[in-house]
Amino acid sequence: MMLSFFVQFMSPTYLGIPLIALALSLPWILYPKPTPRWLNNRLITLQGWFINRFTQQIFQPLSLGGHKWAALLASLMLFLITLNMLGLLPYTFTPTTQLSLNMAFAVPLWLATVIIGMRNQPTHALGHLLPEGTPTLLIPVLIIIETISLFIRPLALGVRLTANLTAGHLLIQLIATAAFVLLPLMPTVAILTAVLLFLLTLLEVAVAMIQAYVFVLLLSLYLQENV
């Protein structure tokens, strides 16, 4: 039983072929493509409004140099939201529950922000490793601590996204299993459990969107420190 709870996080295969590539390409198929018409339909208008509001909120505190990342981070935001939301559907696979995939997103983007900071303003970038006014005896210790915290950032990005989605999926499966088992024994308790399952599902929908937003927001904060 305990093993079956974690089977949902295994990458599905068909005839020995991993289907994670299909799961990663599906979100781009679902989004409507812009048309050459002057007036778009409601869905494309709503999609454009959401992207504009998101980019305005994320990049407002950034300088003009950071605005070059708008298309990349907005695309990543939509991609993560779609993957997280599709993973809540029955009989689907959530690629963002895989730590390897989340680290593949986090490490290159974090490294790109660090490289930009080192190239454009190396003194300011290295200045984050040693706060101003630090006592002389604490300088070596603080440099080591700040360096470790710098390299932990991509790990924190990937683990946060993985842990939140994995915990939510496990809770949904545990409560759904409890409701199914209690139905013939205690119908009243099973109905209350089903109500709890419904509320938890609504919470997981919010978590799926919030975690994608937090992932991109933290990347924009790292970018803000280096541009």
Stockholm file with secondary structure:
# STOCKHOLM 1.0

chainA/1-227         MMLSFFVQFMSPTYLGIPLIALALSLPWILYPKPTPRWLNNRLITLQGWFINRFTQQIFQPLSLGGHKWAALLASLMLFLITLNMLGLLPYTFTPTTQLSLNMAFAVPLWLATVIIGMRNQPTHALGHLLPEGTPTLLIPVLIIIETISLFIRPLALGVRLTANLTAGHLLIQLIATAAFVLLPLMPTVAILTAVLLFLLTLLEVAVAMIQAYVFVLLLSLYLQENV
#=GR chainA/1-227 SS CHHHHHGGGSCCEETTEECHHHHHHHHHHHSCCCCSSSSCCHHHHHHHHHHHHHHHHHHTTSCGGGGGGHHHHHHHHHHHHHHHHHTTSTTCCCGGGCHHHHHHHHHHHHHHHHHHHHHHCHHHHHHTTSCTTCCGGGHHHHHHHHHHHHHHHHHHHHHHHHHHHHHHHHHHHHHHHHHHHHTTTCHHHHHHHHHHHHHHHHHHHHHHHHHHHHHHHHHHHHHHHHC
#=GC SS_cons         CHHHHHGGGSCCEETTEECHHHHHHHHHHHSCCCCSSSSCCHHHHHHHHHHHHHHHHHHTTSCGGGGGGHHHHHHHHHHHHHHHHHTTSTTCCCGGGCHHHHHHHHHHHHHHHHHHHHHHCHHHHHHTTSCTTCCGGGHHHHHHHHHHHHHHHHHHHHHHHHHHHHHHHHHHHHHHHHHHHHTTTCHHHHHHHHHHHHHHHHHHHHHHHHHHHHHHHHHHHHHHHHC
//
